[in-house]
Amino acid sequence: MNIQIIGRNNCFDTKKALRFFKERGKSVQYVDLAQRGLSEGELNNVLRALGGDIDVLINQKHRDAALIRYLTTQGKFEKLLEEPKYLKTPIVRCGAKATVGVAADIWAAWLRQS
């Protein structure tokens, strides 16, 4: 089981996710959005795992979130690719499954299944 955490170094929720897996002795692959954004394929895989709702991925607390709220779904997708600062973090992936934000109960279930 390969766990991938996509987030930012200055995000407290990303730090919670990293700590969650570290405390349980699980190694993770960490991707810092400040250094490297998501590719189109990665974003498609995350969307597929989340049921296709792109609004779940948008950080509503970001000061500029209102600028993309009224875009079409394709427009939101392209904006998230161009500017990953709009993504809600952490995005935690485990195979074909993914979560957005802190979801410790789901992560614990993933660890029990492995």
NORVEN-V133639 format. One record per residue. RES is the residue in three letters. PSI is psi in whole degrees, -180 to 180 (999 if undefined). Layout:
BEGIN
RES/PSI + RES/PSI
END
This chain:
BEGIN
MET/124 + ASN/120 + ILE/131 + GLN/127 + ILE/123 + ILE/121 + GLY/-160 + ARG/148 + ASN/-30 + ASN/11 + CYS/122 + PHE/-36 + ASP/-35 + THR/-41 + LYS/-37 + LYS/-42 + ALA/-45 + LEU/-43 + ARG/-39 + PHE/-50 + PHE/-33 + LYS/-42 + GLU/-26 + ARG/8 + GLY/24 + LYS/126 + SER/145 + VAL/159 + GLN/125 + TYR/131 + VAL/119 + ASP/117 + LEU/-23 + ALA/-27 + GLN/-36 + ARG/123 + GLY/-175 + LEU/145 + SER/168 + GLU/-41 + GLY/-42 + GLU/-44 + LEU/-39 + ASN/-43 + ASN/-42 + VAL/-44 + LEU/-42 + ARG/-42 + ALA/-28 + LEU/7 + GLY/12 + GLY/3 + ASP/102 + ILE/-24 + ASP/-25 + VAL/-31 + LEU/-14 + ILE/128 + ASN/103 + GLN/-16 + LYS/-10 + HIS/140 + ARG/-24 + ASP/13 + ALA/-30 + ALA/-23 + LEU/-27 + ILE/-3 + ARG/-36 + TYR/9 + LEU/160 + THR/168 + THR/-43 + GLN/-39 + GLY/-41 + LYS/-42 + PHE/-48 + GLU/-38 + LYS/-39 + LEU/-34 + LEU/-43 + GLU/-43 + GLU/90 + PRO/-5 + LYS/-18 + TYR/-9 + LEU/138 + LYS/136 + THR/158 + PRO/153 + ILE/117 + VAL/124 + ARG/141 + CYS/96 + GLY/-124 + ALA/1 + LYS/154 + ALA/153 + THR/158 + VAL/132 + GLY/-175 + VAL/121 + ALA/64 + ALA/-35 + ASP/-39 + ILE/-42 + TRP/-41 + ALA/-39 + ALA/-39 + TRP/-43 + LEU/-36 + ARG/-34 + GLN/-23 + SER/999
END
